[in-house]
């Protein structure tokens, strides 16, 4: 994503256009797979310290720029795009070989009916297998 597009997205979401946010947003836009905190820290090592990275991840998540993925590995992953809820439902593919996580936005979301009295807040679909790179 070009600088101008990043600036426009940050402005649209009401976030200041800082050097760190620009670098973080460009990184997310260039990645095909979800990123862990350690992935992000390694990629932006010269750009950001630990607390600044956490603050910006929180800001991006609250603004709907990225979403958090719980792939049951114990390590939170983040991916570009809105959270898979409220019309943006999509599955996540977890590779059992390389452990990378990918958003499967092209798949038709599964809709569940829950018993009377129950309320669904979020449905997370995890598909496990071997990715095309492995």
C-alpha positions, 0 to 999 in steps of 0.5 A: 500500500502506498504512503498516500493510501496509508495516510488516507486510511489512518485519517478515515479512522481518526488516527494520527499519521505517525511514522510508526503507524505508517510503517505498521500499516504498510507491513500489515498490507504487505503480508499474506499471513497473520502476524504475531507480536514477535513477527511485528517487533522483528520487522519493525525493530528499528522503528518501535519499542515494545509499549509503542507497538502494543499501543498501536496494535490496540488502536488499530484493532479498536479502529477496525484496521486489524483483527485479532486471531486466536488459533489456540497456539497461545500466541495472539496473531493479528491480520489486516482487515475487520474482525470476522463478525458483523458482516465480515465473517471469515475463516482462518486457516492454520498450517500444521507444518509452518504454523502460519495463519491465513484469513480465508475471506473468499470462503462462504461464512458458516451461520449457526443457529443457537438454542433459544435464550442463547446469544452469539457474539462471535463465531471463529472458524479455524481450518487446520491443514497444510498451506500451499507453501508447505 
